[in-house]
Amino acid sequence: MLMNLSRGQRLKLADLIDVSSLFTIEAVVDAPTLMVDFSCFGLDVDSKLVDNRYMIFCNRPTTPCGAVLLECPANNAAIFNIDLQKLPVSVEKLVIAAAIDGYGTMSQMDSGMLALAQGNVKKAVFTFVGSDFAAEKAIMLMEVYRKDDHWRVCAQGQGFNSGLDVLVHYLGGTVPKEPRPAPSQATEQQPKPSPPNFFQRVIKPLFTSNGATDVPNVSGLSQHWKPQGIPIKVANVTIDAGLLYFGSGLSSIGSRSTREPALINPHLPVDKLASANYQQHLLSYWSSYSEISPEARAAYLKWLLQGRNDPLADIGYVFLYFYGLERRALVDATADPIAKAELPHIVQEAGRLLEIYHNNASFRGYATGFLEFLKADCPERFAPQQYLATPPDFKPTNWSLPFTLKLVLGQLAMDNEPMPARWAYVWLMADPTIRHRTPAHRCASEFKQLFIGKYGEVFGKGMRLPVNKTKIKISYHTASPSFSYRTLERKLDIPDVTVLTSRIKKLQTLADDCSESLNAYSRFLGRNPSLEGTLDALLELPYTLWTEGQKKQLQTIKQTLETTQTPIGLQFAKLKAWLPEWQTLTKPRVLSFINRLAEAGLGIEPDPRFGGGIPHDDSKVVLFLDDGSNVSPSPRYSTAALTLHLAVMVSMADGDVGKTERDLLIRQIEDWLHLETAEKNRLHAHLRWLLSGKPELKSVKKRVETLPLPTREALANFLVLVAKADNTISANEVKVLEKIYKLLNLDVQSLYGKLHGTGTDEPVTVRPAASKSGGFTIPPPPETPIGVQLDMSRVAALKEESKKVTDMLVAIFEQDAATEILATPPVPDNELEVGEGLWGLDTPHSDFIKSLCTRAQWSRAELEEIATDCGIMMLDGALEQINEAAFDTFDAAFTEGDDPIDINQDILKELIK
């Protein structure tokens, strides 16, 4: 069975192949814009090169012992034939590496693969993609090494930004420097020339690679060129557009013995154009008109004839035509005034091609760089304070930042101006070294809005950029093989701040924060694209990103609350009507709604996080001002809420809560000094909600039954004082108190003495048999003025009793909370049946879940170690994948937090079932 190796995975080689026999490691990279060379290094016990003869590459394809033989069957491909039995004992490790020859970074590749095979049968593969890398130019792909007398294999994928030289030095080798050729006598005798124009200064070295030291003769530069509008006749057809090299005998730039690849030679055979198909792939990577087949020539000429604008054309024909534009602009225009005058036409034509074929990453990269390079000599490109303009819509690339962006950032640094948020966002999205998570692409507009907002919160007017020593370079790596793949470069006296990793890290951190805030919204849209625009989707979106129309009613509520400082009650159906349609009213959706309210500065009662249920359309809810600081009830809050719940039950027993009782309860909340302001605000709202309904004993029964006797007695005394607050106790109030006494497991007979005010526990007659009264009257107090007056001595006693009850309950609840945390038992392994395919995940991730289920909480360091044991190299990626699968199955995340990491106990219970 073929095994897929993940980065960092280590295995015994004998589990895959017969280590005593010859085997192969085949390497291939799909990267049209790169030239990738593969090599193998034989290392000693210290992981250093045994000697330079064990550095294997195309020019040295085999080791002295014959254990490793390299074949290079095609561009960007290699086959290593390995016989471990032939290796000397001094070689402890073989490292397969890849390095870019010339321009580019590994992030530009589309994909790559290493296949370990024996007897023409692949046993294991290690795949990677460009997004796995950033600015690396050389990477170690795979290790074959000895450990404990066994050969092992490790999939690496680690690299070096500075290329092969640094990799060789890292492995203990040396790279010989090629001596520079001595200048010719003719060159030495020439007088020092006056400063040439830009193109002469940059292009001239291209003509020295084949021994020539002079710029081509001006009189011959335009001999083969057909300018715009000048037709050519070939294969019995006339092509009118021009901008082509035509004829014979034109050599390439890099080598006098090689024909110019863009030259259309009318004497070469061409198949019938009528049957030609330029959408068919017939060209090699670096094509030349003189070397392609007659069939391909016919297809190319047909593409030229039909307007050079079919977006379905094979990109090879576009490149073949582009080679000619490139040579005309970068060579002829440096010395020929006629060619220089044509530059605007060439820029326009290259721009037209880019617009048509921009979806091809390779052509987009070359054409964009070509245009940037040509436009760099325009004075208007360097106009001051370009950061005051609106940033253009840069299309991100995998290899470099746009010149305009670098220029603007450099100007900001030189002018000591803060970087505006809009330019910071452009830098963030265009920089190939910054990694973006899914929300940045799936929710692009929301991500941009959130980033700009958070950028202002963190940096105010903007981040300051220093004037660093590195200068902006305008470089272009030529596409045409005519140039021998040379890189052209121009350095400006403007700082290149894009090389400052500290600024990039700050942008990366801010982007990660934004992605984290949008993660739930992105995940929801990924699973439910049809629900975009509904309240279900809106609830996963941070409140700051809601539209003004969606915020309007909630903002009005908040303004009213700030004015009145009094909670507002309304039907839940009315609250829902202010918002988009709500598809599903589940607990997770309600919790998301509560989180958005908190971001708006509002709280709601009932709240499931504080013991409340899920509201329905006909139920009453209460909105209040809340800063969102409390997301779960503290023991002291739970105590106060329980006390209020029972007190309201007593007060409402006679069908109405009088003003005296209401004011007393409101004042009691304020007198609970041990509560925080946010807790008091919630209690006021909770009290209003309790008063709008009919609180029941069953909702607090479980909590009450756990209270110790002294606490139950103190609570009972408090409730009696509440009943006496209005000087009248109804029969219904007595009934409620009787039920509470029974629930508290207290002697009901003691209640009557407290009600009668005797201060004894002797039974008293509350309702004589002959009496038809609905209750009894406490002995009337002294005559008081007209109006409702509180007996302040009774209020003081009530406060004292309330404080006593609260202090006792807080101590009990804090003890209970600590006990619950300590008493969370680990789940034995044998209670879980977690195997391959759990939630659609593979075996390593399923095994990882099983390990996570054994405890309620883990440190990050512990999980990283467990992940490694399960063959998982990236902890964050694994947790994200597991949570994604958990959301699909349970509509909830399996893990929460960063360090420590908590396990969702509800999902755990389902797994145990």
QUIJO-V353592 format. One record per residue. N is the residue number from 1. RES is the residue in one small letter. PHI is phi in whole degrees, -180 to 180 (999 if undefined). OMEGA is omega in whole degrees, 0 to 359 (* if undefined). Layout:
N | RES | PHI | OMEGA
N | RES | PHI | OMEGA
This chain:
1 | m | 999 | 181
2 | l | -73 | 181
3 | m | -104 | 176
4 | n | -95 | 181
5 | l | -90 | 175
6 | s | -101 | 183
7 | r | -58 | 180
8 | g | 88 | 183
9 | q | -72 | 181
10 | r | -123 | 181
11 | l | -141 | 169
12 | k | -71 | 182
13 | l | -63 | 181
14 | a | -67 | 176
15 | d | -75 | 182
16 | l | -111 | 185
17 | i | -142 | 171
18 | d | -87 | 186
19 | v | -71 | 180
20 | s | -86 | 182
21 | s | -120 | 180
22 | l | -64 | 173
23 | f | -142 | 183
24 | t | -128 | 169
25 | i | -123 | 181
26 | e | -99 | 181
27 | a | -122 | 178
28 | v | -149 | 177
29 | v | -128 | 176
30 | d | -94 | 184
31 | a | -150 | 184
32 | p | -59 | 184
33 | t | -95 | 186
34 | l | -120 | 167
35 | m | -112 | 185
36 | v | -110 | 176
37 | d | -107 | 179
38 | f | -107 | 180
39 | s | -149 | 179
40 | c | -136 | 182
41 | f | -120 | 174
42 | g | -95 | 188
43 | l | -112 | 179
44 | d | -93 | 184
45 | v | -66 | 178
46 | d | -94 | 181
47 | s | 61 | 176
48 | k | -119 | 183
49 | l | -59 | 180
50 | v | -59 | 166
51 | d | -163 | 187
52 | n | -63 | 179
53 | r | -70 | 178
54 | y | -100 | 169
55 | m | -104 | 191
56 | i | -102 | 176
57 | f | -150 | 189
58 | c | -59 | 180
59 | n | -82 | 174
60 | r | -137 | 194
61 | p | -81 | 183
62 | t | -145 | 176
63 | t | -79 | 179
64 | p | -59 | 182
65 | c | -86 | 181
66 | g | 78 | 182
67 | a | -74 | 182
68 | v | -127 | 177
69 | l | -129 | 182
70 | l | -101 | 172
71 | e | -118 | 178
72 | c | -121 | 187
73 | p | -72 | 183
74 | a | -160 | 176
75 | n | -61 | 177
76 | n | 58 | 179
77 | a | -145 | 179
78 | a | -156 | 175
79 | i | -129 | 177
80 | f | -102 | 175
81 | n | -92 | 190
82 | i | -125 | 174
83 | d | -125 | 185
84 | l | -64 | 181
85 | q | -67 | 182
86 | k | -89 | 182
87 | l | -70 | 174
88 | p | -70 | 183
89 | v | -65 | 180
90 | s | -71 | 180
91 | v | -93 | 181
92 | e | -99 | 187
93 | k | -155 | 171
94 | l | -115 | 180
95 | v | -119 | 175
96 | i | -91 | 184
97 | a | -132 | 176
98 | a | -133 | 180
99 | a | -141 | 180
100 | i | -85 | 176
101 | d | -93 | 179
102 | g | 103 | 191
103 | y | -82 | 172
104 | g | 117 | 176
105 | t | -133 | 183
106 | m | -65 | 179
107 | s | -67 | 180
108 | q | -80 | 181
109 | m | -69 | 173
110 | d | -80 | 181
111 | s | -162 | 177
112 | g | -153 | 182
113 | m | -155 | 168
114 | l | -118 | 180
115 | a | -120 | 176
116 | l | -95 | 187
117 | a | -136 | 175
118 | q | -149 | 182
119 | g | 61 | 181
120 | n | 63 | 178
121 | v | -119 | 179
122 | k | -72 | 181
123 | k | -106 | 181
124 | a | -156 | 178
125 | v | -132 | 174
126 | f | -124 | 182
127 | t | -109 | 179
128 | f | -152 | 181
129 | v | -132 | 183
130 | g | -60 | 181
131 | s | -68 | 175
132 | d | -73 | 186
133 | f | -125 | 178
134 | a | -125 | 184
135 | a | -102 | 181
136 | e | -65 | 174
137 | k | -113 | 177
138 | a | -141 | 181
139 | i | -137 | 171
140 | m | -88 | 188
141 | l | -95 | 186
142 | m | -153 | 175
143 | e | -118 | 168
144 | v | -120 | 191
145 | y | -142 | 177
146 | r | -90 | 172
147 | k | -156 | 179
148 | d | 54 | 178
149 | d | 65 | 176
150 | h | -127 | 174
151 | w | -85 | 179
152 | r | -126 | 178
153 | v | -131 | 179
154 | c | -135 | 173
155 | a | -82 | 189
156 | q | -97 | 182
157 | g | 81 | 178
158 | q | -107 | 188
159 | g | -141 | 183
160 | f | -130 | 181
161 | n | -70 | 188
162 | s | -90 | 171
163 | g | 96 | 188
164 | l | -63 | 182
165 | d | -57 | 181
166 | v | -67 | 178
167 | l | -62 | 180
168 | v | -63 | 179
169 | h | -64 | 179
170 | y | -61 | 181
171 | l | -89 | 174
172 | g | 91 | 180
173 | g | -98 | 178
174 | t | -129 | 178
175 | v | -109 | 180
176 | p | -66 | 178
177 | k | -88 | 179
178 | e | -78 | 179
179 | p | -66 | 178
180 | r | -76 | 178
181 | p | -65 | 179
182 | a | -67 | 179
183 | p | -63 | 181
184 | s | -70 | 181
185 | q | -62 | 181
186 | a | -63 | 181
187 | t | -67 | 182
188 | e | -65 | 183
189 | q | -82 | 182
190 | q | -72 | 175
191 | p | -70 | 180
192 | k | -66 | 185
193 | p | -75 | 172
194 | s | -71 | 183
195 | p | -57 | 181
196 | p | -78 | 175
197 | n | -73 | 188
198 | f | -58 | 185
199 | f | -67 | 176
200 | q | -64 | 183
201 | r | -67 | 185
202 | v | -87 | 189
203 | i | -82 | 188
204 | k | -52 | 179
205 | p | -59 | 179
206 | l | -64 | 184
207 | f | -92 | 181
208 | t | -102 | 185
209 | s | -71 | 179
210 | n | -111 | 176
211 | g | 99 | 180
212 | a | -79 | 184
213 | t | -116 | 183
214 | d | -110 | 171
215 | v | -65 | 181
216 | p | -53 | 180
217 | n | -59 | 184
218 | v | -58 | 185
219 | s | -67 | 183
220 | g | -103 | 186
221 | l | -66 | 184
222 | s | -99 | 185
223 | q | -61 | 183
224 | h | -101 | 185
225 | w | -91 | 176
226 | k | -112 | 184
227 | p | -69 | 184
228 | q | -59 | 178
229 | g | 90 | 179
230 | i | -91 | 184
231 | p | -79 | 170
232 | i | -128 | 179
233 | k | -120 | 182
234 | v | -150 | 179
235 | a | 54 | 176
236 | n | 66 | 174
237 | v | -130 | 178
238 | t | -112 | 179
239 | i | -106 | 193
240 | d | -89 | 195
241 | a | -69 | 182
242 | g | 75 | 185
243 | l | 60 | 183
244 | l | -139 | 168
245 | y | -91 | 188
246 | f | -142 | 178
247 | g | 129 | 180
248 | s | -146 | 175
249 | g | 88 | 179
250 | l | -92 | 182
251 | s | -84 | 176
252 | s | -74 | 181
253 | i | -78 | 186
254 | g | -78 | 183
255 | s | -149 | 181
256 | r | -66 | 184
257 | s | -93 | 183
258 | t | -114 | 181
259 | r | -70 | 174
260 | e | -64 | 185
261 | p | -64 | 182
262 | a | -84 | 184
263 | l | -72 | 176
264 | i | -89 | 180
265 | n | -92 | 184
266 | p | -69 | 183
267 | h | -89 | 182
268 | l | -84 | 183
269 | p | -66 | 180
270 | v | -137 | 176
271 | d | -71 | 180
272 | k | -65 | 181
273 | l | -70 | 184
274 | a | -61 | 182
275 | s | -97 | 183
276 | a | -72 | 181
277 | n | -132 | 182
278 | y | -79 | 173
279 | q | -85 | 180
280 | q | -84 | 181
281 | h | -82 | 182
282 | l | -125 | 187
283 | l | -106 | 173
284 | s | -82 | 186
285 | y | -63 | 176
286 | w | -107 | 186
287 | s | -93 | 175
288 | s | -139 | 183
289 | y | -56 | 183
290 | s | -73 | 185
291 | e | -110 | 181
292 | i | -78 | 185
293 | s | -75 | 175
294 | p | -56 | 178
295 | e | -64 | 180
296 | a | -69 | 177
297 | r | -62 | 179
298 | a | -63 | 179
299 | a | -64 | 180
300 | y | -65 | 180
301 | l | -63 | 178
302 | k | -65 | 178
303 | w | -64 | 176
304 | l | -63 | 184
305 | l | -65 | 185
306 | q | -93 | 169
307 | g | 109 | 178
308 | r | 55 | 187
309 | n | -140 | 179
310 | d | -79 | 182
311 | p | -66 | 181
312 | l | -92 | 181
313 | a | -64 | 175
314 | d | -62 | 187
315 | i | -65 | 178
316 | g | -61 | 179
317 | y | -69 | 178
318 | v | -64 | 179
319 | f | -65 | 181
320 | l | -59 | 177
321 | y | -71 | 180
322 | f | -63 | 178
323 | y | -54 | 181
324 | g | -68 | 178
325 | l | -61 | 182
326 | e | -62 | 182
327 | r | -66 | 183
328 | r | -62 | 184
329 | a | -77 | 188
330 | l | -95 | 180
331 | v | -119 | 185
332 | d | -61 | 185
333 | a | -70 | 179
334 | t | -77 | 185
335 | a | -135 | 185
336 | d | -108 | 179
337 | p | -59 | 179
338 | i | -64 | 180
339 | a | -65 | 180
340 | k | -64 | 179
341 | a | -67 | 181
342 | e | -86 | 184
343 | l | -55 | 178
344 | p | -58 | 178
345 | h | -66 | 181
346 | i | -68 | 177
347 | v | -60 | 180
348 | q | -63 | 181
349 | e | -68 | 178
350 | a | -64 | 177
351 | g | -65 | 178
352 | r | -64 | 178
353 | l | -62 | 180
354 | l | -63 | 179
355 | e | -64 | 183
356 | i | -79 | 189
357 | y | -113 | 183
358 | h | -68 | 180
359 | n | -72 | 175
360 | n | -85 | 187
361 | a | -61 | 182
362 | s | -65 | 181
363 | f | -67 | 179
364 | r | -58 | 180
365 | g | -66 | 181
366 | y | -68 | 183
367 | a | -65 | 179
368 | t | -64 | 178
369 | g | -63 | 179
370 | f | -61 | 181
371 | l | -68 | 178
372 | e | -60 | 182
373 | f | -67 | 181
374 | l | -70 | 184
375 | k | -79 | 186
376 | a | -67 | 181
377 | d | -90 | 181
378 | c | -81 | 183
379 | p | -58 | 182
380 | e | -66 | 177
381 | r | -64 | 186
382 | f | -110 | 178
383 | a | -60 | 183
384 | p | -71 | 174
385 | q | 52 | 179
386 | q | -70 | 179
387 | y | -71 | 177
388 | l | -77 | 180
389 | a | -83 | 175
390 | t | -72 | 182
391 | p | -61 | 175
392 | p | -71 | 180
393 | d | -86 | 181
394 | f | -71 | 172
395 | k | -88 | 184
396 | p | -64 | 176
397 | t | -122 | 181
398 | n | -100 | 188
399 | w | -134 | 183
400 | s | -155 | 177
401 | l | -92 | 178
402 | p | -61 | 181
403 | f | -60 | 181
404 | t | -59 | 179
405 | l | -65 | 178
406 | k | -60 | 181
407 | l | -64 | 180
408 | v | -62 | 180
409 | l | -64 | 177
410 | g | -64 | 178
411 | q | -65 | 177
412 | l | -60 | 180
413 | a | -66 | 183
414 | m | -67 | 180
415 | d | -88 | 181
416 | n | 55 | 178
417 | e | -104 | 177
418 | p | -67 | 181
419 | m | -76 | 179
420 | p | -61 | 183
421 | a | -61 | 183
422 | r | -66 | 177
423 | w | -77 | 176
424 | a | -63 | 179
425 | y | -66 | 179
426 | v | -62 | 178
427 | w | -61 | 181
428 | l | -56 | 186
429 | m | -80 | 183
430 | a | -93 | 185
431 | d | -75 | 182
432 | p | -71 | 180
433 | t | -86 | 180
434 | i | -93 | 180
435 | r | -90 | 179
436 | h | -112 | 176
437 | r | -83 | 187
438 | t | -53 | 182
439 | p | -57 | 182
440 | a | -64 | 180
441 | h | -103 | 182
442 | r | -69 | 181
443 | c | -121 | 190
444 | a | -60 | 183
445 | s | -68 | 178
446 | e | -66 | 179
447 | f | -62 | 180
448 | k | -62 | 181
449 | q | -62 | 181
450 | l | -67 | 181
451 | f | -62 | 182
452 | i | -63 | 178
453 | g | -66 | 181
454 | k | -70 | 177
455 | y | -60 | 178
456 | g | -65 | 179
457 | e | -65 | 185
458 | v | -83 | 190
459 | f | -113 | 180
460 | g | 64 | 179
461 | k | -70 | 178
462 | g | 149 | 178
463 | m | -73 | 177
464 | r | -88 | 182
465 | l | -114 | 181
466 | p | -79 | 175
467 | v | -86 | 183
468 | n | -90 | 186
469 | k | -81 | 181
470 | t | -67 | 182
471 | k | -101 | 179
472 | i | -68 | 175
473 | k | -115 | 172
474 | i | -102 | 183
475 | s | -127 | 178
476 | y | -144 | 177
477 | h | -97 | 188
478 | t | -63 | 181
479 | a | -85 | 187
480 | s | -72 | 174
481 | p | -66 | 177
482 | s | -62 | 184
483 | f | -90 | 187
484 | s | 58 | 172
485 | y | 61 | 181
486 | r | -86 | 178
487 | t | -104 | 178
488 | l | -97 | 188
489 | e | -148 | 174
490 | r | -138 | 181
491 | k | -106 | 180
492 | l | -106 | 178
493 | d | -88 | 180
494 | i | -134 | 183
495 | p | -66 | 176
496 | d | -101 | 184
497 | v | -77 | 182
498 | t | -71 | 177
499 | v | -89 | 183
500 | l | -81 | 184
501 | t | -66 | 181
502 | s | -64 | 179
503 | r | -70 | 179
504 | i | -65 | 179
505 | k | -63 | 178
506 | k | -65 | 177
507 | l | -65 | 179
508 | q | -63 | 179
509 | t | -61 | 180
510 | l | -66 | 178
511 | a | -64 | 178
512 | d | -63 | 178
513 | d | -62 | 179
514 | c | -65 | 179
515 | s | -64 | 178
516 | e | -64 | 179
517 | s | -66 | 182
518 | l | -97 | 187
519 | n | -60 | 181
520 | a | -65 | 179
521 | y | -64 | 179
522 | s | -63 | 180
523 | r | -63 | 180
524 | f | -63 | 179
525 | l | -65 | 178
526 | g | -63 | 179
527 | r | -88 | 186
528 | n | -134 | 183
529 | p | -61 | 182
530 | s | -74 | 183
531 | l | -96 | 178
532 | e | -61 | 182
533 | g | 96 | 177
534 | t | -82 | 178
535 | l | -65 | 179
536 | d | -58 | 177
537 | a | -75 | 182
538 | l | -61 | 182
539 | l | -66 | 178
540 | e | -91 | 183
541 | l | -99 | 177
542 | p | -51 | 186
543 | y | -59 | 180
544 | t | -61 | 182
545 | l | -96 | 175
546 | w | -68 | 177
547 | t | -74 | 179
548 | e | -62 | 178
549 | g | -65 | 180
550 | q | -73 | 181
551 | k | -87 | 196
552 | k | -52 | 185
553 | q | -65 | 180
554 | l | -66 | 177
555 | q | -67 | 177
556 | t | -64 | 177
557 | i | -58 | 182
558 | k | -63 | 179
559 | q | -62 | 178
560 | t | -64 | 180
561 | l | -64 | 179
562 | e | -66 | 180
563 | t | -81 | 186
564 | t | -90 | 184
565 | q | 56 | 181
566 | t | -131 | 179
567 | p | -57 | 182
568 | i | -114 | 177
569 | g | -101 | 178
570 | l | -160 | 178
571 | q | -74 | 181
572 | f | -63 | 179
573 | a | -61 | 179
574 | k | -68 | 177
575 | l | -62 | 179
576 | k | -64 | 183
577 | a | -66 | 179
578 | w | -78 | 187
579 | l | -120 | 177
580 | p | -59 | 183
581 | e | -60 | 180
582 | w | -107 | 185
583 | q | -77 | 185
584 | t | -132 | 180
585 | l | -102 | 179
586 | t | -110 | 180
587 | k | -61 | 177
588 | p | -59 | 179
589 | r | -67 | 178
590 | v | -64 | 178
591 | l | -63 | 177
592 | s | -64 | 178
593 | f | -61 | 179
594 | i | -64 | 178
595 | n | -64 | 178
596 | r | -68 | 176
597 | l | -60 | 179
598 | a | -62 | 178
599 | e | -66 | 177
600 | a | -85 | 181
601 | g | 86 | 183
602 | l | -122 | 172
603 | g | -123 | 182
604 | i | -138 | 171
605 | e | -127 | 4
606 | p | -76 | 181
607 | d | -128 | 181
608 | p | -56 | 180
609 | r | -70 | 181
610 | f | -111 | 175
611 | g | 95 | 180
612 | g | -83 | 178
613 | g | -95 | 178
614 | i | -84 | 182
615 | p | -70 | 174
616 | h | -122 | 189
617 | d | -56 | 185
618 | d | -87 | 184
619 | s | -82 | 179
620 | k | -91 | 174
621 | v | -126 | 181
622 | v | -127 | 177
623 | l | -103 | 181
624 | f | -151 | 178
625 | l | -73 | 183
626 | d | -151 | 181
627 | d | -89 | 177
628 | g | 75 | 183
629 | s | -73 | 180
630 | n | -104 | 181
631 | v | -112 | 177
632 | s | -155 | 185
633 | p | -74 | 172
634 | s | -82 | 177
635 | p | -55 | 182
636 | r | -68 | 178
637 | y | -68 | 180
638 | s | -59 | 178
639 | t | -62 | 181
640 | a | -64 | 180
641 | a | -65 | 177
642 | l | -64 | 179
643 | t | -61 | 179
644 | l | -63 | 182
645 | h | -57 | 181
646 | l | -69 | 180
647 | a | -64 | 179
648 | v | -67 | 177
649 | m | -58 | 179
650 | v | -67 | 183
651 | s | -65 | 183
652 | m | -89 | 185
653 | a | -61 | 181
654 | d | -90 | 175
655 | g | 93 | 181
656 | d | -153 | 175
657 | v | -100 | 183
658 | g | -70 | 181
659 | k | -60 | 181
660 | t | -62 | 181
661 | e | -68 | 180
662 | r | -63 | 180
663 | d | -63 | 180
664 | l | -64 | 180
665 | l | -69 | 178
666 | i | -63 | 180
667 | r | -66 | 180
668 | q | -62 | 179
669 | i | -60 | 181
670 | e | -69 | 182
671 | d | -81 | 176
672 | w | -78 | 188
673 | l | -69 | 182
674 | h | -77 | 181
675 | l | -91 | 174
676 | e | -79 | 182
677 | t | -60 | 180
678 | a | -63 | 179
679 | e | -69 | 177
680 | k | -65 | 178
681 | n | -59 | 179
682 | r | -68 | 180
683 | l | -65 | 176
684 | h | -61 | 178
685 | a | -67 | 179
686 | h | -63 | 178
687 | l | -63 | 179
688 | r | -63 | 178
689 | w | -66 | 178
690 | l | -60 | 181
691 | l | -70 | 180
692 | s | -87 | 182
693 | g | -130 | 179
694 | k | -130 | 180
695 | p | -62 | 184
696 | e | -121 | 180
697 | l | -71 | 187
698 | k | -63 | 182
699 | s | -73 | 180
700 | v | -119 | 186
701 | k | -56 | 184
702 | k | -62 | 181
703 | r | -70 | 182
704 | v | -64 | 184
705 | e | -67 | 182
706 | t | -90 | 184
707 | l | -74 | 176
708 | p | -72 | 186
709 | l | -57 | 182
710 | p | -58 | 180
711 | t | -67 | 179
712 | r | -63 | 180
713 | e | -66 | 179
714 | a | -64 | 178
715 | l | -63 | 179
716 | a | -63 | 179
717 | n | -61 | 178
718 | f | -62 | 181
719 | l | -66 | 176
720 | v | -64 | 178
721 | l | -62 | 176
722 | v | -62 | 180
723 | a | -62 | 182
724 | k | -84 | 190
725 | a | -58 | 181
726 | d | -98 | 176
727 | n | 71 | 179
728 | t | -134 | 178
729 | i | -119 | 180
730 | s | -85 | 178
731 | a | -62 | 180
732 | n | -66 | 177
733 | e | -64 | 178
734 | v | -64 | 180
735 | k | -61 | 180
736 | v | -64 | 179
737 | l | -63 | 177
738 | e | -61 | 180
739 | k | -64 | 180
740 | i | -66 | 178
741 | y | -60 | 179
742 | k | -65 | 179
743 | l | -64 | 179
744 | l | -80 | 181
745 | n | 59 | 178
746 | l | -111 | 180
747 | d | -70 | 182
748 | v | -62 | 182
749 | q | -61 | 180
750 | s | -68 | 180
751 | l | -61 | 188
752 | y | -67 | 177
753 | g | -63 | 179
754 | k | -66 | 179
755 | l | -67 | 182
756 | h | -75 | 178
757 | g | 80 | 181
758 | t | -78 | 183
759 | g | 76 | 178
760 | t | -116 | 178
761 | d | -102 | 180
762 | e | -71 | 178
763 | p | -61 | 175
764 | v | -129 | 178
765 | t | -86 | 181
766 | v | -95 | 180
767 | r | -128 | 179
768 | p | -56 | 184
769 | a | -61 | 184
770 | a | -83 | 184
771 | s | -83 | 177
772 | k | -107 | 181
773 | s | -68 | 179
774 | g | -80 | 181
775 | g | 177 | 177
776 | f | -140 | 185
777 | t | -110 | 174
778 | i | -65 | 178
779 | p | -47 | 187
780 | p | -64 | 178
781 | p | -75 | 177
782 | p | -57 | 183
783 | e | -59 | 182
784 | t | -122 | 178
785 | p | -64 | 180
786 | i | -63 | 182
787 | g | 112 | 182
788 | v | -81 | 179
789 | q | -127 | 177
790 | l | -89 | 172
791 | d | -78 | 188
792 | m | -67 | 176
793 | s | -68 | 179
794 | r | -71 | 178
795 | v | -63 | 179
796 | a | -62 | 178
797 | a | -65 | 179
798 | l | -62 | 179
799 | k | -62 | 181
800 | e | -63 | 179
801 | e | -66 | 179
802 | s | -62 | 180
803 | k | -61 | 180
804 | k | -61 | 179
805 | v | -62 | 183
806 | t | -61 | 180
807 | d | -59 | 181
808 | m | -68 | 181
809 | l | -68 | 179
810 | v | -59 | 179
811 | a | -60 | 180
812 | i | -66 | 183
813 | f | -68 | 178
814 | e | -65 | 178
815 | q | -67 | 179
816 | d | -64 | 182
817 | a | -63 | 178
818 | a | -64 | 180
819 | t | -65 | 180
820 | e | -63 | 181
821 | i | -67 | 183
822 | l | -73 | 187
823 | a | -91 | 179
824 | t | -66 | 188
825 | p | -79 | 173
826 | p | -67 | 180
827 | v | -92 | 180
828 | p | -60 | 180
829 | d | -58 | 187
830 | n | -75 | 177
831 | e | -88 | 184
832 | l | -112 | 175
833 | e | -120 | 182
834 | v | -112 | 182
835 | g | -140 | 183
836 | e | -63 | 176
837 | g | 92 | 178
838 | l | -60 | 181
839 | w | 55 | 180
840 | g | 82 | 181
841 | l | -90 | 179
842 | d | -81 | 184
843 | t | -62 | 180
844 | p | -58 | 181
845 | h | -71 | 177
846 | s | -66 | 177
847 | d | -65 | 178
848 | f | -63 | 178
849 | i | -60 | 181
850 | k | -60 | 179
851 | s | -66 | 181
852 | l | -67 | 185
853 | c | -73 | 184
854 | t | -80 | 178
855 | r | -146 | 181
856 | a | -83 | 184
857 | q | -150 | 181
858 | w | -136 | 169
859 | s | -85 | 181
860 | r | -64 | 180
861 | a | -61 | 179
862 | e | -64 | 182
863 | l | -69 | 177
864 | e | -64 | 178
865 | e | -68 | 179
866 | i | -64 | 180
867 | a | -60 | 178
868 | t | -61 | 179
869 | d | -62 | 180
870 | c | -86 | 180
871 | g | 83 | 180
872 | i | -109 | 186
873 | m | -93 | 185
874 | m | -111 | 184
875 | l | -63 | 183
876 | d | -61 | 178
877 | g | -64 | 179
878 | a | -65 | 180
879 | l | -64 | 179
880 | e | -66 | 179
881 | q | -66 | 179
882 | i | -66 | 179
883 | n | -65 | 176
884 | e | -60 | 179
885 | a | -67 | 179
886 | a | -66 | 177
887 | f | -64 | 178
888 | d | -63 | 185
889 | t | -94 | 186
890 | f | -118 | 184
891 | d | 61 | 179
892 | a | -156 | 178
893 | a | -77 | 178
894 | f | -82 | 179
895 | t | -126 | 178
896 | e | -138 | 179
897 | g | 90 | 181
898 | d | -111 | 177
899 | d | -166 | 11
900 | p | -79 | 181
901 | i | -115 | 183
902 | d | -96 | 179
903 | i | -100 | 180
904 | n | -66 | 185
905 | q | -71 | 178
906 | d | -66 | 178
907 | i | -67 | 179
908 | l | -59 | 179
909 | k | -62 | 178
910 | e | -65 | 179
911 | l | -65 | 181
912 | i | -65 | 178
913 | k | -58 | *
